[in-house]
């Protein structure tokens, strides 16, 4: 703003012209009037800019991990909420790794940035133990879910959270057009799998046969779990999750030595690459023709008609498959707890989850969603669940600090697989220290 005060200095060399007092008074009056009008206008402007918008009820505040194409798949479900109930929403993207640090600080101050927040089941249970979570018993009906879907968020006479759709982690995704162009066959045994990887490695333009998706050690953890549940079986996965079996047990070491580490040492895997960008594009363009990833990838490719998946072949009789549900909760300190509960109830319904599976990359946890609602590729993924024990995500279930240690230990496994025994010892130390 320009300085309007008169300049300082000595008296002028000539006297100023005479101004009649009446004119000076009129001038002062005009200035005062202008100031009053300006101040009133300024005051009104500040009020109307900063005052709460008077129209309509408050929006439910939703915090989730999805951005980009994943957010675009979630948005139609929230839009359906608005269309069916009139409840508006405001969605905020926030990584769950970041929320694990910020949410406890908010809750200790009796505040919450969201009315409904998506977090792993282990985190929800930890928050519930500290009195930070609203009991949803009476809001969510377990009978609307498939059996076991709510088990990870159940408490004593309480339901601490709900399950949205889940993501199956079925195996290696590939483009049938690539297989056809190079006369490749989908493997059904370990020896055939090894032969396939050797063939792909020798194809011109291929950097490595398998893309190693990474972020913070995830999704390398998903790959590791797949080898355990396939070649160690569902029971080994369950015991490691319950921390009743050591990561240095000879049976666990055998799975690493004979399968996962063997493929790492053969150079079949890429160095860890950010899983979504550029990972998905590098896999799709053929630089790394195989990609172990969850079913959400079906919503991230330009042409699902040129997309297929196969599970790790061979393995033991009682194999498992990870079905990772996206869990949510209503914080005790939500600004609009009633809206949070209404959204929680809505997300548990068949109608909401049917809308979700239509977008691709999701498998319903709600009962009664017909296979006809799924895109063709997702219907095939759902079929891979047949005959296998459904397992919860291992590191999500155990939670932190084990989870972040597990993730960080897997990155050096990919870099230096010869140190696999030392790395397993470090993982077991973290598992034993988990409270």
C-alpha positions as CSV (number, residue, x, y, z in Angstrom):
1,X,0.0,0.0,0.0
2,X,1.3,3.5,-0.8
3,X,2.3,5.7,2.0
4,X,-0.4,8.5,2.4
5,X,1.3,10.5,5.1
6,X,2.7,14.0,4.2
7,X,6.4,14.2,3.7
8,X,8.5,15.5,6.6
9,X,10.9,18.5,6.4
10,X,11.2,22.2,7.0
11,X,8.7,24.9,6.4
12,X,7.9,25.7,2.7
13,X,9.7,28.7,1.3
14,X,6.4,30.5,0.4
15,X,3.3,30.5,2.5
16,X,0.6,28.2,1.4
17,X,-2.5,29.7,-0.3
18,X,-5.4,30.6,2.0
19,X,-8.2,28.0,2.2
20,X,-11.5,29.1,3.8
21,X,-12.3,27.1,6.9
22,X,-15.7,26.0,5.6
23,X,-14.2,24.3,2.5
24,X,-11.6,22.6,4.6
25,X,-14.4,21.2,6.8
26,X,-16.3,20.0,3.8
27,X,-13.2,18.3,2.5
28,X,-12.5,16.6,5.9
29,X,-16.1,15.5,5.9
30,X,-15.8,13.9,2.5
31,X,-12.6,12.1,3.6
32,X,-14.2,10.8,6.8
33,X,-17.3,9.6,4.9
34,X,-15.1,7.8,2.4
35,X,-13.1,6.1,5.2
36,X,-16.3,5.0,6.9
37,X,-17.7,3.6,3.6
38,X,-14.4,1.8,2.9
39,X,-14.2,0.3,6.4
40,X,-17.8,-0.9,6.2
41,X,-17.2,-2.4,2.8
42,X,-14.0,-4.1,4.0
43,X,-15.7,-5.4,7.1
44,X,-18.6,-6.9,5.1
45,X,-16.1,-8.5,2.6
46,X,-14.1,-10.1,5.4
47,X,-17.2,-11.4,7.0
48,X,-18.7,-13.0,3.9
49,X,-15.4,-14.5,2.8
50,X,-14.6,-16.1,6.2
51,X,-18.1,-16.9,7.4
52,X,-19.3,-20.5,7.1
53,X,-21.3,-21.2,4.0
54,X,-25.0,-21.1,5.1
55,X,-26.3,-23.6,2.4
56,X,-26.9,-27.2,3.3
57,X,-25.8,-29.7,6.0
58,X,-22.1,-30.4,6.5
59,X,-20.3,-32.9,4.2
60,X,-18.9,-36.2,5.5
61,X,-15.1,-36.0,5.6
62,X,-13.5,-39.1,4.0
63,X,-9.8,-39.9,4.2
64,X,-8.5,-42.7,2.0
65,X,-5.2,-43.8,0.3
66,X,-6.4,-43.6,-3.3
67,X,-5.3,-41.1,-5.9
68,X,-5.4,-41.0,-9.6
69,X,-7.1,-43.9,-11.3
70,X,-7.8,-45.5,-7.9
71,X,-9.6,-42.4,-6.7
72,X,-11.6,-42.4,-10.0
73,X,-12.8,-45.9,-9.2
74,X,-13.8,-44.9,-5.6
75,X,-15.6,-41.7,-6.6
76,X,-18.7,-43.4,-8.2
77,X,-19.3,-45.1,-4.9
78,X,-19.3,-41.8,-3.0
79,X,-21.4,-40.2,-5.7
80,X,-23.9,-43.1,-5.2
81,X,-24.0,-42.2,-1.5
82,X,-24.9,-38.6,-2.4
83,X,-27.6,-39.7,-4.9
84,X,-29.2,-42.2,-2.5
85,X,-29.0,-40.2,0.7
86,X,-28.4,-36.6,-0.1
87,X,-25.2,-36.7,2.0
88,X,-22.4,-34.7,0.4
89,X,-18.7,-35.7,0.9
90,X,-15.2,-34.2,0.9
91,X,-12.5,-36.7,0.1
92,X,-8.8,-36.3,1.1
93,X,-6.0,-38.5,-0.2
94,X,-3.4,-39.4,2.5
95,X,-1.0,-42.3,2.5
96,X,-1.6,-44.7,5.3
97,X,2.1,-44.6,6.2
98,X,1.8,-40.9,6.8
99,X,-1.5,-41.3,8.8
100,X,0.1,-43.8,11.1
101,X,2.2,-40.8,12.3
102,X,-0.3,-38.0,12.2
103,X,-3.5,-39.7,13.5
104,X,-2.2,-40.5,17.0
105,X,-1.2,-36.8,17.4
106,X,-4.6,-35.7,16.3
107,X,-6.5,-38.2,18.5
108,X,-4.4,-37.2,21.6
109,X,-5.6,-33.7,21.0
110,X,-9.2,-35.0,20.7
111,X,-9.3,-34.0,17.0
112,X,-9.7,-35.9,13.7
113,X,-9.2,-34.8,10.1
114,X,-11.8,-37.3,9.0
115,X,-15.3,-38.7,9.9
116,X,-14.4,-42.0,8.2
117,X,-10.8,-43.1,7.7
118,X,-9.3,-46.1,5.8
119,X,-6.5,-47.8,7.7
120,X,-5.2,-51.3,8.1
121,X,-7.1,-53.5,10.6
122,X,-4.0,-53.7,12.9
123,X,-4.0,-49.9,13.2
124,X,-7.7,-49.8,13.9
125,X,-7.3,-52.4,16.7
126,X,-4.5,-50.4,18.2
127,X,-6.5,-47.2,18.1
128,X,-9.5,-49.0,19.6
129,X,-7.4,-50.1,22.6
130,X,-6.7,-46.5,23.3
131,X,-10.3,-45.4,23.1
132,X,-10.0,-43.6,19.8
133,X,-12.5,-45.6,17.8
134,X,-16.3,-45.5,17.7
135,X,-18.0,-48.9,18.2
136,X,-20.0,-49.7,15.1
137,X,-22.1,-52.5,16.6
138,X,-25.7,-51.7,15.7
139,X,-24.5,-49.6,12.7
140,X,-22.8,-52.4,10.7
141,X,-24.6,-55.7,10.4
142,X,-22.2,-58.7,10.1
143,X,-24.9,-60.6,8.3
144,X,-24.4,-58.4,5.3
145,X,-20.8,-59.6,4.9
146,X,-19.2,-62.7,3.6
147,X,-18.0,-65.0,6.5
148,X,-14.9,-63.8,8.3
149,X,-14.7,-60.4,6.5
150,X,-15.0,-58.5,9.8
151,X,-12.9,-60.8,12.0
152,X,-9.8,-58.5,11.9
153,X,-11.8,-55.6,13.3
154,X,-14.0,-57.4,15.8
155,X,-13.6,-56.7,19.5
156,X,-15.2,-57.9,22.7
157,X,-18.8,-57.0,22.2
158,X,-17.7,-54.4,19.6
159,X,-17.2,-53.9,15.9
160,X,-14.4,-51.4,15.5
161,X,-14.5,-51.0,11.8
162,X,-16.0,-52.1,8.5
163,X,-14.7,-53.7,5.4
164,X,-15.0,-52.1,2.0
165,X,-14.1,-54.2,-1.0
166,X,-11.0,-56.3,-1.0
167,X,-8.1,-56.9,-3.3
168,X,-6.9,-60.4,-4.2
169,X,-3.2,-60.9,-4.7
170,X,-3.5,-63.7,-7.1
171,X,-0.1,-64.0,-9.0
172,X,1.7,-62.8,-12.1
173,X,-0.1,-60.6,-14.6
174,X,0.8,-60.7,-18.2
175,X,-0.4,-59.7,-21.7
176,X,-1.7,-62.7,-23.7
177,X,-0.6,-60.8,-26.9
178,X,3.0,-60.9,-25.6
179,X,2.8,-64.6,-24.9
180,X,1.3,-65.3,-28.3
181,X,3.9,-63.2,-30.1
182,X,6.8,-65.2,-28.5
183,X,5.1,-68.6,-28.3
184,X,5.1,-68.7,-24.5
185,X,3.0,-71.0,-22.4
186,X,1.4,-70.4,-19.0
187,X,3.2,-72.7,-16.5
188,X,1.6,-75.3,-14.2
189,X,4.7,-76.6,-12.5
190,X,7.7,-75.0,-10.9
191,X,10.0,-76.4,-13.6
192,X,7.8,-74.9,-16.3
193,X,7.8,-71.6,-14.4
194,X,11.6,-71.7,-14.4
195,X,11.7,-72.5,-18.1
196,X,9.3,-69.6,-18.8
197,X,11.5,-67.1,-16.9
198,X,14.6,-68.3,-18.8
199,X,12.8,-67.9,-22.2
200,X,11.6,-64.4,-21.4
201,X,15.0,-63.3,-20.2
202,X,16.4,-64.1,-23.7
203,X,13.8,-62.0,-25.6
204,X,15.1,-58.9,-27.2
205,X,13.9,-55.7,-25.5
206,X,13.3,-57.4,-22.1
207,X,15.2,-56.0,-19.2
208,X,14.2,-58.6,-16.7
209,X,11.3,-61.2,-16.8
210,X,9.6,-59.9,-13.7
211,X,9.1,-56.3,-12.5
212,X,9.7,-55.8,-8.8
213,X,7.1,-53.3,-7.7
214,X,8.2,-51.2,-4.8
215,X,7.3,-48.2,-2.7
216,X,8.6,-48.5,0.9
217,X,9.3,-52.3,0.7
218,X,5.7,-52.9,-0.3
219,X,4.7,-54.6,-2.6
220,X,7.8,-56.8,-2.3
221,X,6.1,-58.0,0.8
222,X,3.2,-59.3,-1.3
223,X,5.6,-61.3,-3.4
224,X,7.2,-62.8,-0.3
225,X,3.8,-63.8,1.1
226,X,2.9,-65.5,-2.1
227,X,6.0,-67.7,-2.1
228,X,5.2,-68.6,1.6
229,X,1.5,-69.4,1.1
230,X,2.3,-71.4,-2.1
231,X,5.4,-73.5,-1.2
232,X,4.9,-73.4,2.6
233,X,1.1,-73.5,2.6
234,X,-1.7,-71.6,4.2
235,X,-0.7,-73.0,7.6
236,X,2.9,-71.6,7.4
237,X,1.5,-68.2,6.5
238,X,-1.0,-68.3,9.3
239,X,1.6,-69.3,11.9
240,X,4.0,-66.5,10.7
241,X,1.1,-64.0,11.0
242,X,0.3,-65.3,14.5
243,X,4.1,-65.2,15.3
244,X,4.0,-68.8,16.5
245,X,6.5,-69.9,13.8
246,X,10.0,-68.4,13.5
247,X,11.2,-66.9,10.3
248,X,14.4,-68.8,10.9
249,X,12.7,-72.2,11.2
250,X,14.1,-74.7,8.7
251,X,10.7,-75.0,6.9
252,X,10.6,-71.3,6.3
253,X,14.3,-71.1,5.3
254,X,13.6,-73.9,2.7
255,X,10.9,-71.8,1.0
256,X,13.3,-68.9,0.7
257,X,16.3,-70.9,-0.3
258,X,14.6,-73.2,-2.9
259,X,12.2,-70.8,-4.5
260,X,12.3,-67.0,-3.9
261,X,16.0,-66.5,-3.4
262,X,16.8,-68.9,-6.3
263,X,14.8,-66.7,-8.7
264,X,16.5,-63.6,-7.3
265,X,19.9,-65.0,-7.8
266,X,19.1,-66.0,-11.3
267,X,18.4,-62.4,-12.3
268,X,14.8,-63.0,-13.1
269,X,13.6,-59.9,-11.1
270,X,14.2,-56.2,-11.8
271,X,15.7,-53.9,-9.2
272,X,12.8,-52.4,-7.1
273,X,10.9,-49.9,-9.1
274,X,8.0,-47.6,-7.9
275,X,5.1,-49.9,-8.4
276,X,2.5,-47.6,-10.0
277,X,4.5,-45.0,-11.9
278,X,6.6,-45.9,-13.8
279,X,6.1,-49.6,-12.8
280,X,2.8,-50.3,-14.5
281,X,3.9,-48.6,-17.8
282,X,7.2,-50.5,-17.9
283,X,5.4,-53.8,-17.4
284,X,2.7,-53.0,-19.9
285,X,5.2,-52.0,-22.6
286,X,7.1,-55.3,-22.3
287,X,10.3,-54.2,-20.6
288,X,9.3,-56.5,-17.7
289,X,6.6,-58.8,-19.1
290,X,5.5,-60.4,-15.7
291,X,4.2,-58.5,-12.7
292,X,3.1,-59.9,-9.4
293,X,0.5,-57.5,-8.2
294,X,-3.0,-57.3,-6.6
295,X,-6.2,-57.3,-8.5
296,X,-6.4,-53.5,-8.4
297,X,-4.2,-53.5,-11.4
298,X,-7.2,-54.3,-13.6
299,X,-8.3,-50.7,-13.2
300,X,-4.9,-49.3,-14.2
301,X,-4.4,-50.7,-17.7
302,X,-5.7,-49.3,-21.0
303,X,-7.1,-52.7,-22.3
304,X,-8.3,-55.4,-19.9
305,X,-9.1,-57.6,-22.9
306,X,-5.3,-58.1,-23.2
307,X,-4.7,-59.0,-19.6
308,X,-4.4,-62.3,-17.8
309,X,-3.0,-63.7,-14.6
310,X,-1.5,-67.0,-13.4
311,X,-0.7,-68.1,-9.8
312,X,2.6,-69.4,-8.7
313,X,2.6,-72.9,-10.0
314,X,3.1,-76.1,-8.1
315,X,3.4,-75.9,-4.4
316,X,1.9,-77.8,-1.5
317,X,-1.6,-79.2,-1.3
318,X,-3.1,-76.7,1.2
319,X,-2.2,-73.4,-0.4
320,X,-3.5,-70.0,0.6
321,X,-4.2,-66.7,-1.2
322,X,-4.2,-63.2,0.4
323,X,-7.5,-61.4,0.3
324,X,-6.7,-57.9,1.6
325,X,-9.9,-56.0,2.5
326,X,-9.8,-52.2,2.7
327,X,-10.8,-51.5,6.3
328,X,-12.3,-48.2,7.6
329,X,-13.3,-46.8,11.0
330,X,-15.1,-43.8,12.5
331,X,-12.8,-41.9,14.9
332,X,-14.1,-41.1,18.4
333,X,-13.3,-37.5,17.7
334,X,-14.9,-37.2,14.3
335,X,-16.4,-33.7,13.6
336,X,-19.5,-35.4,12.2
337,X,-19.8,-38.8,13.8
338,X,-23.3,-39.4,12.7
339,X,-22.3,-38.8,9.0
340,X,-19.3,-41.1,9.5
341,X,-21.6,-43.9,10.8
342,X,-24.0,-43.4,7.9
343,X,-21.2,-43.7,5.4
344,X,-19.8,-46.8,7.3
345,X,-23.2,-48.5,7.0
346,X,-23.5,-47.6,3.3
347,X,-20.0,-49.0,2.4
348,X,-21.0,-52.3,3.9
349,X,-24.0,-52.8,1.7
350,X,-24.4,-54.9,-1.4
351,X,-25.4,-51.9,-3.5
352,X,-22.3,-49.8,-2.6
353,X,-19.9,-52.7,-3.2
354,X,-21.7,-53.7,-6.5
355,X,-20.9,-50.2,-7.7
356,X,-17.3,-50.6,-6.6
357,X,-16.7,-53.9,-8.4
358,X,-18.1,-52.5,-11.6
359,X,-15.2,-50.1,-11.7
360,X,-12.7,-52.9,-11.8
361,X,-9.9,-54.1,-9.5
362,X,-12.2,-54.9,-6.5
363,X,-13.7,-58.0,-5.0
364,X,-16.7,-57.6,-2.8
365,X,-16.6,-58.4,0.9
366,X,-20.4,-57.9,1.1
367,X,-22.6,-60.9,0.6
368,X,-24.8,-61.2,-2.5
369,X,-22.8,-59.3,-5.1
370,X,-23.3,-61.4,-8.3
371,X,-20.4,-62.3,-10.6
372,X,-22.3,-60.6,-13.4
373,X,-21.5,-57.3,-11.8
374,X,-17.8,-57.9,-12.2
375,X,-15.7,-57.1,-15.3
376,X,-14.7,-60.3,-17.1
377,X,-11.1,-60.2,-15.8
378,X,-12.2,-59.7,-12.2
379,X,-14.6,-62.5,-12.4
380,X,-11.6,-64.7,-13.3
381,X,-9.7,-63.4,-10.4
382,X,-12.5,-64.2,-8.1
383,X,-12.4,-67.7,-9.5
384,X,-8.8,-68.1,-8.3
385,X,-10.0,-68.1,-4.7
386,X,-11.7,-71.5,-5.3
387,X,-9.9,-74.3,-3.4
388,X,-7.5,-72.1,-1.5
389,X,-7.6,-70.8,2.0
390,X,-8.3,-67.1,2.2
391,X,-5.6,-65.3,4.2
392,X,-5.3,-61.8,5.6
393,X,-2.4,-59.7,4.6
394,X,0.5,-60.8,6.9
395,X,2.2,-57.5,7.6
396,X,-1.1,-55.5,7.7
397,X,-2.4,-57.9,10.4
398,X,0.7,-57.8,12.6
399,X,1.1,-54.0,12.1
400,X,3.9,-51.7,13.2
401,X,6.7,-51.6,14.1
402,X,7.0,-55.0,12.5
403,X,5.5,-53.9,9.2
404,X,7.9,-51.1,8.4
405,X,10.8,-53.3,9.5
406,X,9.6,-56.1,7.3
407,X,9.3,-53.8,4.3
408,X,12.7,-52.2,4.8
409,X,14.4,-55.7,5.2
410,X,13.0,-56.9,1.9
411,X,14.7,-54.2,-0.2
412,X,18.2,-55.5,0.7
413,X,17.0,-59.1,0.0
414,X,16.4,-58.0,-3.6
415,X,19.7,-56.2,-3.7
416,X,21.8,-58.9,-2.2
417,X,19.9,-62.2,-2.1
418,X,23.0,-64.1,-0.9
419,X,22.4,-62.5,2.6
420,X,18.9,-64.0,2.9
421,X,19.7,-65.9,6.2
422,X,20.8,-62.7,7.8
423,X,17.7,-60.9,6.6
424,X,15.4,-63.7,7.9
425,X,17.1,-63.3,11.3
426,X,16.4,-59.6,11.3
427,X,12.7,-60.2,10.3
428,X,12.4,-62.7,13.1
429,X,13.9,-60.2,15.6
430,X,11.2,-57.7,14.6
431,X,8.5,-60.3,14.9
432,X,9.6,-61.4,18.4
433,X,9.8,-57.8,19.6
434,X,6.2,-57.0,18.4
435,X,4.0,-56.3,21.4
